[in-house]
Amino acid sequence: MSSSQEKFNLRWRSAEQEQAIRRAAEVKQKSVSAFILDHAYEAAQQILHDQDRYRFTLNEEDWKQFSDALDAPTVPAEGLRKLMNTPSVFEQNA
């Protein structure tokens, strides 16, 4: 892990970007560094939270059951077969 004294350099992409960030930091009564760090941290937390919604962990036994269920042959559904063989409303009116 890095120390709390580690420096981070950044280059503004535009004068407008710099001005907006400096003004927002001033409104929040924070230094530019504190403002950027706080908001970068919030964004990072949100990204990691969103990523975790799509991840799940299973123990070995549960993984085997899950994997077997995915690999099992499908069971034809009569209702789905009928639906797929029925002409659509666009075909019926043609």
SEGUSE-703919 format. One record per residue (C-alpha): residue number from 1; residue in one letter; x, y, z. Coordinates in steps of 0.02 Angstrom, whole numbers. Example, Ala and Ser with C-alpha at 12.3 -4.5 7.8 and 13.67 -1.06 7.14 Angstrom:
! SEGUSE-703919
{r 1,'A',{615,-225,390}}
{r 2,'S',{684,-53,357}}
//
This chain:
! SEGUSE-703919
{r 1,'M',{0,0,0}}
{r 2,'S',{57,177,-28}}
{r 3,'S',{86,302,109}}
{r 4,'S',{-25,450,144}}
{r 5,'Q',{119,561,87}}
{r 6,'E',{128,491,-89}}
{r 7,'K',{112,626,-221}}
{r 8,'F',{2,615,-374}}
{r 9,'N',{31,729,-522}}
{r 10,'L',{-102,769,-647}}
{r 11,'R',{-118,874,-803}}
{r 12,'W',{-276,968,-842}}
{r 13,'R',{-353,920,-1008}}
{r 14,'S',{-422,1094,-1034}}
{r 15,'A',{-431,1264,-951}}
{r 16,'E',{-620,1241,-931}}
{r 17,'Q',{-593,1078,-838}}
{r 18,'E',{-467,1157,-721}}
{r 19,'Q',{-578,1308,-689}}
{r 20,'A',{-732,1201,-653}}
{r 21,'I',{-639,1087,-533}}
{r 22,'R',{-555,1232,-443}}
{r 23,'R',{-722,1323,-425}}
{r 24,'A',{-811,1167,-362}}
{r 25,'A',{-672,1135,-236}}
{r 26,'E',{-688,1314,-176}}
{r 27,'V',{-877,1297,-158}}
{r 28,'K',{-850,1141,-52}}
{r 29,'Q',{-714,1232,45}}
{r 30,'K',{-585,1100,3}}
{r 31,'S',{-416,1102,-77}}
{r 32,'V',{-413,1045,-257}}
{r 33,'S',{-317,889,-203}}
{r 34,'A',{-445,845,-69}}
{r 35,'F',{-589,879,-188}}
{r 36,'I',{-517,769,-325}}
{r 37,'L',{-468,631,-205}}
{r 38,'D',{-639,629,-121}}
{r 39,'H',{-733,620,-286}}
{r 40,'A',{-614,495,-365}}
{r 41,'Y',{-635,385,-212}}
{r 42,'E',{-826,397,-221}}
{r 43,'A',{-821,353,-406}}
{r 44,'A',{-705,206,-373}}
{r 45,'Q',{-818,141,-235}}
{r 46,'Q',{-970,151,-349}}
{r 47,'I',{-881,62,-491}}
{r 48,'L',{-823,-77,-376}}
{r 49,'H',{-997,-92,-300}}
{r 50,'D',{-1075,-104,-473}}
{r 51,'Q',{-948,-235,-525}}
{r 52,'D',{-983,-340,-371}}
{r 53,'R',{-1168,-351,-416}}
{r 54,'Y',{-1120,-464,-562}}
{r 55,'R',{-1002,-577,-464}}
{r 56,'F',{-1044,-719,-351}}
{r 57,'T',{-940,-850,-265}}
{r 58,'L',{-981,-1031,-235}}
{r 59,'N',{-897,-1167,-137}}
{r 60,'E',{-837,-1319,-235}}
{r 61,'E',{-995,-1422,-208}}
{r 62,'D',{-1113,-1280,-257}}
{r 63,'W',{-1004,-1239,-408}}
{r 64,'K',{-1016,-1420,-466}}
{r 65,'Q',{-1207,-1414,-452}}
{r 66,'F',{-1214,-1248,-543}}
{r 67,'S',{-1096,-1306,-679}}
{r 68,'D',{-1190,-1469,-702}}
{r 69,'A',{-1355,-1375,-719}}
{r 70,'L',{-1280,-1264,-854}}
{r 71,'D',{-1207,-1413,-946}}
{r 72,'A',{-1364,-1520,-937}}
{r 73,'P',{-1461,-1543,-1098}}
{r 74,'T',{-1613,-1434,-1115}}
{r 75,'V',{-1788,-1502,-1096}}
{r 76,'P',{-1897,-1450,-1242}}
{r 77,'A',{-2044,-1345,-1186}}
{r 78,'E',{-2201,-1387,-1285}}
{r 79,'G',{-2270,-1211,-1263}}
{r 80,'L',{-2111,-1134,-1333}}
{r 81,'R',{-2110,-1256,-1479}}
{r 82,'K',{-2292,-1208,-1519}}
{r 83,'L',{-2253,-1023,-1506}}
{r 84,'M',{-2105,-1036,-1624}}
{r 85,'N',{-2210,-1132,-1752}}
{r 86,'T',{-2357,-1011,-1747}}
{r 87,'P',{-2353,-874,-1880}}
{r 88,'S',{-2326,-701,-1809}}
{r 89,'V',{-2457,-565,-1825}}
{r 90,'F',{-2353,-491,-1965}}
{r 91,'E',{-2355,-656,-2061}}
{r 92,'Q',{-2542,-681,-2030}}
{r 93,'N',{-2586,-511,-2105}}
{r 94,'A',{-2471,-526,-2256}}
//
